[in-house]
Amino acid sequence: NKEQLDEHLIAAVKSRPALYDFRLPLKERGRKHNDALWKEISEYLKGMIYIDLFIHIHFEDAKGVDYRHVVIY
């Protein structure tokens, strides 16, 4: 059920403030830490959803490297 999935996802993210609270010190919300938190959420959801956030697609543009974020569900 999509509504239940949404509720579980919201609860999982809400219980991990480092994913959204920019007032926390950077060492508590850095990329490696956040990647680990997203992995926890993925495991918590037990296959209800496949989370692979912030896959970086790099390509050169006139100003250098551009980073695009892709979310896969």
Residue frames as a rotation matrix with the C-alpha (Angstrom) as fourth column:
ASN 1
0.586 0.810 0.000 0.00
0.810 -0.586 0.000 0.00
0.000 0.000 -1.000 0.00
LYS 2
-0.060 -0.634 0.771 1.50
0.603 -0.639 -0.479 3.33
0.796 0.436 0.420 -1.11
GLU 3
0.527 0.305 0.793 0.09
-0.347 -0.775 0.529 5.27
0.776 -0.554 -0.302 1.85
GLN 4
0.979 -0.203 -0.014 1.64
0.110 0.471 0.875 2.86
-0.171 -0.859 0.483 4.34
LEU 5
0.290 -0.915 0.280 4.92
0.940 0.218 -0.262 3.00
0.179 0.340 0.923 2.48
ASP 6
0.101 -0.191 0.977 4.85
0.180 -0.962 -0.206 6.80
0.978 0.197 -0.062 2.59
GLU 7
0.833 0.280 0.478 4.15
-0.394 -0.306 0.867 6.74
0.389 -0.910 -0.145 6.33
HIS 8
0.808 -0.586 -0.065 7.01
0.525 0.665 0.531 4.30
-0.268 -0.463 0.845 6.98
LEU 9
0.077 -0.801 0.593 9.39
0.860 -0.249 -0.447 6.36
0.505 0.544 0.670 4.85
ILE 10
0.330 0.121 0.936 8.39
-0.150 -0.972 0.179 9.61
0.932 -0.199 -0.303 6.58
ALA 11
0.978 0.068 0.200 8.82
-0.207 0.135 0.969 8.05
0.039 -0.989 0.146 10.02
ALA 12
0.583 -0.811 0.044 12.21
0.804 0.584 0.116 6.60
-0.119 -0.032 0.992 9.08
VAL 13
-0.062 -0.596 0.801 13.50
0.603 -0.662 -0.446 9.94
0.795 0.455 0.400 7.79
LYS 14
0.569 0.383 0.728 11.98
-0.266 -0.752 0.603 11.87
0.779 -0.536 -0.326 10.70
SER 15
0.983 -0.181 -0.024 13.90
0.094 0.392 0.915 9.70
-0.156 -0.902 0.403 13.17
ARG 16
0.142 -0.971 0.194 17.19
0.955 0.185 0.230 10.61
-0.259 0.153 0.954 11.45
PRO 17
0.776 0.293 -0.558 17.54
0.273 -0.954 -0.122 14.42
-0.568 -0.058 -0.821 11.76
ALA 18
-0.226 -0.947 -0.229 20.96
0.062 -0.249 0.967 14.43
-0.972 0.205 0.115 10.07
LEU 19
-0.431 0.119 0.894 19.12
0.865 0.335 0.373 13.94
-0.256 0.935 -0.248 6.77
TYR 20
0.209 0.650 0.730 17.25
0.797 -0.546 0.258 17.23
0.567 0.528 -0.632 7.02
ASP 21
0.913 0.168 -0.371 18.45
0.382 -0.673 0.633 19.40
-0.144 -0.720 -0.679 9.94
PHE 22
0.406 -0.781 0.475 21.19
0.495 -0.249 -0.833 21.69
0.768 0.573 0.285 8.65
ARG 23
0.643 -0.174 0.746 21.70
-0.614 -0.699 0.367 23.10
0.458 -0.693 -0.557 12.15
LEU 24
0.920 -0.342 0.190 23.55
0.146 0.752 0.643 19.93
-0.363 -0.564 0.742 13.12
PRO 25
0.140 -0.948 -0.286 27.35
-0.552 -0.314 0.772 19.97
-0.822 0.050 -0.567 12.86
LEU 26
0.325 -0.051 -0.944 28.64
-0.937 0.118 -0.329 18.95
0.128 0.992 -0.010 9.45
LYS 27
-0.732 -0.674 -0.099 30.44
-0.650 0.735 -0.192 15.93
0.202 -0.076 -0.976 10.90
GLU 28
-0.607 0.593 0.529 27.02
-0.109 0.598 -0.794 14.55
-0.788 -0.539 -0.298 11.94
ARG 29
0.503 0.863 0.053 25.47
-0.005 0.065 -0.998 15.04
-0.864 0.502 0.037 8.52
GLY 30
-0.315 -0.730 -0.607 28.30
-0.724 -0.229 0.651 14.50
-0.614 0.644 -0.457 6.05
ARG 31
0.041 0.334 -0.942 27.96
-0.950 0.304 0.066 12.42
0.308 0.892 0.330 2.89
LYS 32
-0.679 -0.353 -0.643 29.27
-0.224 0.935 -0.276 9.15
0.699 -0.043 -0.714 4.38
HIS 33
-0.921 0.374 0.109 27.07
-0.059 0.141 -0.988 9.50
-0.385 -0.917 -0.108 7.44
ASN 34
-0.141 0.924 -0.357 24.00
-0.805 -0.317 -0.502 10.33
-0.577 0.216 0.788 5.36
ASP 35
-0.217 0.008 -0.976 24.70
-0.782 0.597 0.178 7.46
0.584 0.802 -0.123 2.96
ALA 36
-0.938 -0.158 -0.310 24.74
0.054 0.814 -0.578 5.12
0.343 -0.558 -0.755 5.96
LEU 37
-0.659 0.752 0.019 21.46
-0.290 -0.231 -0.929 6.59
-0.694 -0.617 0.370 7.21
TRP 38
0.019 0.664 -0.747 19.80
-0.996 -0.056 -0.075 6.06
-0.092 0.745 0.660 3.81
LYS 39
-0.549 -0.257 -0.795 21.07
-0.396 0.918 -0.022 2.48
0.736 0.303 -0.606 3.85
GLU 40
-0.969 0.242 0.043 19.47
0.046 0.351 -0.935 2.01
-0.242 -0.905 -0.351 7.28
ILE 41
-0.259 0.924 -0.282 16.20
-0.701 -0.380 -0.604 3.35
-0.665 0.041 0.746 5.91
SER 42
-0.122 0.155 -0.980 16.40
-0.893 0.415 0.177 1.02
0.434 0.897 0.088 2.93
GLU 43
-0.823 -0.236 -0.517 16.98
-0.023 0.923 -0.385 -1.94
0.568 -0.305 -0.764 5.25
TYR 44
-0.819 0.569 0.071 14.19
-0.178 -0.134 -0.975 -0.76
-0.545 -0.811 0.211 7.57
LEU 45
-0.028 0.847 -0.530 11.76
-0.917 -0.232 -0.323 -0.68
-0.397 0.478 0.784 4.67
LYS 46
-0.330 -0.177 0.927 12.81
-0.179 0.976 0.122 -4.27
-0.927 -0.126 -0.354 3.88
GLY 47
-0.861 -0.135 0.491 12.47
0.409 0.390 0.825 -4.07
-0.303 0.911 -0.281 0.15
MET 48
0.200 0.972 -0.124 9.24
0.686 -0.230 -0.690 -2.04
-0.699 0.053 -0.713 0.14
ILE 49
0.989 0.022 -0.149 11.15
-0.081 -0.757 -0.649 0.55
-0.127 0.653 -0.746 -1.80
TYR 50
0.312 -0.930 0.192 14.53
0.950 0.299 -0.093 0.65
0.029 0.212 0.977 -3.46
ILE 51
0.954 -0.032 -0.299 16.38
0.029 -0.980 0.198 3.75
-0.299 -0.197 -0.934 -2.36
ASP 52
0.044 -0.959 0.278 19.44
0.979 0.097 0.181 4.79
-0.200 0.265 0.943 -4.26
LEU 53
0.892 0.400 -0.210 19.62
0.390 -0.917 -0.090 8.52
-0.228 -0.001 -0.974 -3.65
PHE 54
0.684 -0.593 -0.424 22.08
-0.504 -0.805 0.313 11.00
-0.527 0.000 -0.850 -4.96
ILE 55
0.323 -0.570 0.755 23.58
0.779 0.613 0.129 9.02
-0.537 0.547 0.643 -7.80
HIS 56
0.210 -0.311 -0.927 25.88
-0.231 -0.937 0.262 11.53
-0.950 0.159 -0.269 -9.36
ILE 57
0.554 -0.076 0.829 25.92
0.804 0.306 -0.510 11.81
-0.215 0.949 0.231 -13.09
HIS 58
0.077 -0.644 -0.761 28.91
0.135 -0.749 0.648 13.90
-0.988 -0.152 0.029 -14.04
PHE 59
0.385 -0.089 0.919 29.29
0.921 0.100 -0.377 15.63
-0.058 0.991 0.120 -17.33
GLU 60
-0.625 -0.703 -0.340 31.33
0.636 -0.711 0.301 18.50
-0.454 -0.028 0.891 -18.59
ASP 61
0.634 0.714 0.298 29.61
0.766 -0.525 -0.372 21.74
-0.109 0.464 -0.879 -19.46
ALA 62
0.469 -0.458 0.756 30.97
0.315 -0.712 -0.627 25.15
0.825 0.532 -0.190 -20.33
LYS 63
0.485 -0.226 0.845 31.68
-0.710 -0.666 0.230 25.92
0.511 -0.711 -0.483 -16.65
GLY 64
-0.620 -0.734 0.276 33.18
-0.767 0.493 -0.411 22.56
0.165 -0.467 -0.869 -15.65
VAL 65
-0.872 0.270 -0.408 31.63
0.280 0.959 0.037 19.56
0.401 -0.082 -0.912 -13.98
ASP 66
-0.313 0.860 0.403 27.92
-0.839 -0.449 0.306 19.64
0.444 -0.243 0.862 -13.31
TYR 67
-0.999 0.018 0.045 26.31
-0.010 0.833 -0.553 17.33
-0.047 -0.553 -0.832 -10.75
ARG 68
-0.241 0.964 -0.109 22.80
-0.719 -0.102 0.687 16.05
0.652 0.244 0.718 -11.30
HIS 69
-0.758 0.067 0.649 20.90
-0.516 0.546 -0.660 14.13
-0.399 -0.835 -0.380 -8.65
VAL 70
-0.356 0.628 -0.692 18.79
-0.542 0.465 0.700 11.16
0.761 0.624 0.175 -9.64
VAL 71
-0.416 0.321 0.850 16.32
-0.775 0.365 -0.517 9.38
-0.476 -0.874 0.097 -7.38
ILE 72
-0.599 0.200 -0.775 15.45
-0.449 0.718 0.532 5.79
0.663 0.667 -0.340 -8.30
TYR 73
-0.224 0.613 0.758 12.37
-0.884 0.199 -0.423 4.16
-0.410 -0.765 0.497 -6.84
